[in-house]
Amino acid sequence: MSRGWRHPLDLSIIIPFIIFTGIWGSTWIVIRDQLGTVPPQWSVAYRFLIASAAMAIVTKVRGDRLRLSQAGLVAAAVLGFLQFVVNFNFVYLAEQHVTSGLVATVFALLVIPNSLLGWAFLGHKPSARFAMGSVLAIAGVGLLFAHELGAHPAKADAVVVGIGFTLVGVLGASAANVYQAREKVKRFPLFALLAWAMLFGAVMDATVAFLLHGPPVIEFRFGYWLGLAYLALFASALAFSLYLPVVRKIGPGKAAYSSVLVPIIAMSFSTALEGYRWTPTTVIGAVLVLGGMVIALSRGRQVVAAPDAA
């Protein structure tokens, strides 16, 4: 346990934890509302262009310098591509095919590739408890997958594509998490690194969007821009600003419990607003996913820098 967590009721940990977990749990349904007129790639580009400016302001308010060395800018570009291009683009694409709650639940598997990649590149060997929890979680996703196929046989291709896109997003997020945990990357100022990573990510997102869809597409619906502001300012700049100091206090493994709580919140929104219907199979599947993650995270070293793509 980190020395920073002196007491189980340390409000400097509990309050930020509640805030960023609640924010990330709600973003999946907001992302769903972003889909429609504006291509997902342009929505992601707009989001991180705004978020990068907000994160730059946060960096300056903290008294940190925004300037990075050439090596730092390269690291920010790599992080921006993995986290804010690959990860988020595939999550937005996934939500075009399956419900936001299901995407969030599948994304709880993030800690599995985190651990495996951390073992491969950082020497963090996972525990037997982690392996057991991972098997349970994968079985749970299998049940959710089977239910979706059975409930929507006419949309089987969409379900497969949606979950496939989610898994690609998971791999992108995991690669970003492990990359920024490397010693040569950790030496760069974290908030400045994130500000530049978001900016580079937004530029790359815009490039992909232009190549796929042409010039920027604008939607004038108030709800779209309200949701975009929420995702950029709260789910990106604010949530990362709260999450990362908690990681430093209690360690990434304990902070990763938010990745278990986020799908519960997301599935609640999906049930209320998307009409997601629970069955014995989906209940068992969700319990296996979340229970498996609790078991996996309860011991051993995990490499987690951000709990999800939301």
Long-range contacts (C-beta under 8 A, 24 or more apart in sequence): 1-250, 1-251, 1-254, 2-248, 2-249, 2-250, 2-251, 2-254, 4-248, 4-249, 4-250, 5-249, 5-250, 5-254, 12-249, 13-246, 13-249, 13-250, 16-242, 16-243, 16-245, 16-246, 17-246, 17-255, 17-258, 19-238, 19-239, 19-242, 20-238, 20-239, 20-242, 20-243, 20-246, 20-258, 21-258, 21-261, 21-262, 21-265, 22-265, 23-234, 23-235, 23-238, 23-239, 24-235, 24-239, 24-258, 24-262, 24-307, 24-308, 24-310, 25-104, 25-261, 25-262, 25-263, 25-264, 25-265, 25-266, 25-268, 25-269, 25-310, 26-265, 26-266, 26-269, 27-230, 27-231, 27-235, 27-310, 28-95, 28-100, 28-101, 28-103, 28-104, 28-266, 28-269, 28-270, 28-310, 29-100, 29-266, 29-269, 29-270, 29-273, 29-274, 30-227, 30-230, 30-231, 30-235, 31-91, 31-92, 31-95, 31-100, 31-227, 31-231, 31-310, 32-95, 32-99, 32-100, 32-274, 33-223, 33-224, 33-227, 34-92, 34-224, 34-227, 34-228, 34-231, 35-92, 35-95, 35-96, 36-219, 36-224, 37-217, 37-219, 37-221, 37-224, 38-217, 38-218, 38-219, 38-224, 39-209, 39-212, 39-213, 39-217, 40-89, 40-92, 40-93, 40-96, 41-89, 41-92, 41-205, 41-206, 41-208, 41-209, 41-212, 41-213, 42-205, 42-206, 42-209, 42-213, 42-216, 42-217, 43-92, 43-228, 44-84, 44-85, 44-88, 44-89, 44-92, 44-205, 44-209, 45-202, 45-205, 45-206, 45-209, 46-202, 46-228, 46-232, 47-88, 47-202, 47-228, 47-231, 47-232, 47-236, 48-84, 48-88, 48-198, 48-199, 48-201, 48-202, 48-205, 48-232, 48-236, 49-199, 49-202, 49-206, 49-232, 50-228, 50-229, 50-232, 50-233, 51-198, 51-202, 51-231, 51-232, 51-233, 51-236, 51-237, 52-195, 52-196, 52-198, 52-199, 52-201, 52-202, 54-232, 54-233, 54-236, 54-237, 54-238, 55-191, 55-194, 55-195, 55-198, 55-236, 55-237, 55-240, 55-241, 56-195, 56-199, 57-237, 58-191, 58-195, 58-237, 58-241, 59-189, 59-191, 59-192, 59-195, 62-191, 64-189, 64-191, 64-192, 65-189, 65-192, 66-192, 66-195, 66-196, 67-192, 68-188, 68-189, 68-192, 68-193, 68-196, 69-188, 71-184, 71-188, 72-188, 72-189, 72-192, 72-193, 72-196, 73-196, 75-179, 75-180, 75-184, 75-185, 75-188, 75-193, 76-188, 76-193, 76-196, 76-197, 76-199, 76-200, 77-196, 77-197, 77-200, 78-179, 79-176, 79-179, 79-180, 79-185, 79-193, 79-194, 79-197, 80-196, 80-197, 80-198, 80-199, 80-200, 80-201, 80-202, 80-204, 81-200, 81-201, 81-204, 82-172, 82-173, 82-175, 82-176, 82-179, 83-172, 83-173, 83-176, 83-197, 83-201, 83-306, 84-197, 84-198, 84-200, 84-201, 84-202, 84-204, 84-205, 85-172, 85-201, 85-204, 85-205, 85-208, 86-168, 86-169, 86-171, 86-172, 86-175, 87-169, 87-170, 87-172, 87-173, 87-176, 87-309, 88-169, 88-201, 88-205, 88-309, 89-169, 89-205, 89-208, 90-165, 90-166, 90-168, 90-169, 90-172, 91-165, 91-166, 91-169, 91-309, 91-310, 93-165, 94-162, 94-163, 94-165, 94-166, 94-169, 95-162, 96-162, 97-155, 97-158, 97-159, 97-161, 97-162, 97-165, 98-148, 98-158, 98-159, 98-162, 98-163, 98-166, 99-270, 99-274, 99-276, 100-266, 100-269, 100-270, 100-274, 101-263, 101-266, 101-267, 101-268, 101-269, 101-270, 101-271, 101-274, 101-276, 102-144, 102-148, 102-162, 102-163, 102-270, 102-276, 103-162, 103-166, 103-266, 104-262, 104-263, 104-266, 104-267, 104-270, 104-308, 104-310, 105-141, 105-144, 105-263, 105-266, 105-267, 105-286, 105-289, 105-290, 106-141, 106-144, 106-163, 106-166, 106-167, 106-170, 106-289, 107-166, 107-169, 107-170, 107-173, 107-259, 107-262, 107-263, 107-308, 107-309, 108-137, 108-259, 108-260, 108-262, 108-263, 108-289, 108-290, 108-293, 108-308, 109-137, 109-138, 109-141, 109-167, 109-170, 109-289, 109-293, 110-170, 110-173, 110-174, 110-177, 110-259, 110-304, 110-307, 110-308, 111-256, 111-259, 111-293, 111-296, 111-297, 111-302, 111-304, 112-137, 112-138, 112-296, 113-170, 113-171, 113-174, 113-175, 114-174, 114-177, 114-178, 114-302, 114-303, 114-304, 115-296, 115-300, 115-302, 115-303, 117-174, 117-175, 117-178, 117-303, 118-178, 118-181, 118-301, 118-302, 118-303, 121-178, 121-182, 122-178, 122-181, 122-182, 122-303, 124-301, 124-302, 124-303, 125-301, 126-300, 126-301, 126-302, 127-299, 127-300, 129-295, 129-296, 129-298, 129-299, 129-300, 130-295, 130-296, 130-297, 130-299, 130-300, 130-302, 132-292, 132-295, 132-296, 133-291, 133-292, 133-293, 133-294, 133-295, 133-296, 133-297, 133-298, 134-292, 134-296, 135-292, 136-288, 136-289, 136-291, 136-292, 136-295, 137-288, 137-289, 137-290, 137-291, 137-292, 137-293, 137-296, 138-292, 139-288, 139-292, 140-284, 140-285, 140-286, 140-287, 140-288, 140-289, 140-290, 140-291, 140-292, 141-285, 141-289, 142-285, 143-281, 143-282, 143-284, 143-285, 143-288, 144-282, 144-285, 144-286, 144-289, 146-281, 147-279, 147-281, 147-282, 147-285, 151-277, 151-279, 169-309, 173-306, 173-308, 173-309, 176-305, 176-306, 177-303, 177-304, 177-305, 177-306, 178-303, 180-305, 181-252, 181-303, 181-305, 190-244, 191-241, 191-244, 194-240, 198-236, 235-310, 240-306, 243-306, 243-307, 244-305, 247-304, 247-305, 252-302, 252-303, 252-304, 252-305, 253-297, 253-300, 253-301, 253-302, 253-304, 254-297, 255-304, 255-307, 256-297, 256-302, 256-304, 256-307, 257-294, 257-297, 258-307, 259-293, 259-304, 259-307, 259-308, 260-290, 260-293, 260-294, 260-297, 262-307, 262-308, 262-310, 263-289, 263-290, 264-290, 266-310
